[in-house]
Amino acid sequence: MGEPGLARLPNQQQILLRLDGARRQAEQASTALESGDHAGLESALCAAIDQALKAVTAALYGFNSLLPNPLPASRVTRRNLRDRFVAVQARSAVLELLDRESRPQEGWLWWLDRKEASSAFASLIRPSADAKMPPALWRDPLDPAHGVEMLRPDRYVQQAVEQVGRLIEEIGRLAGPDIAAYREAARRQPGRLI
């Protein structure tokens, strides 16, 4: 992952820690798959997805930290940040990017989030009928009608972690212009002091 965009976020170390954890768990998933350890595979997949999504949340928190009067950590959500931008009539490329990647049943981030949310209630992997074939990864474990991912579970999670890395890099790159646009729009608001 390139550093320039990420370096613009004040909590860069926390983001890198989460991404490193996700990468390590993705490696564990490969090891578990090769050894036929399905419990280990399930555990590593859940952990990799969880850490990857926490890296996205950490990036969103870093973006929030750059705003004047940032929201407390417990209130950092895309919706709350969007409300802040709407309140000053500014657009946010960061939030638009996240919305695009999280579009229901279309965006890759939405599918990753579905796996994380479903993993507490259903297995992420579908065992293969043929013992020589690796198990498959459900697209949405709670709704098998959506089928399985095309990639092996370990490769899918490795690719997802890299996509998250690129997404966070882009968030870092877009953060500066978004914050400048927010500040300028806020200055134009009657009765606002920034």
Disulfide bonds with the S-S distance in Angstrom:
none
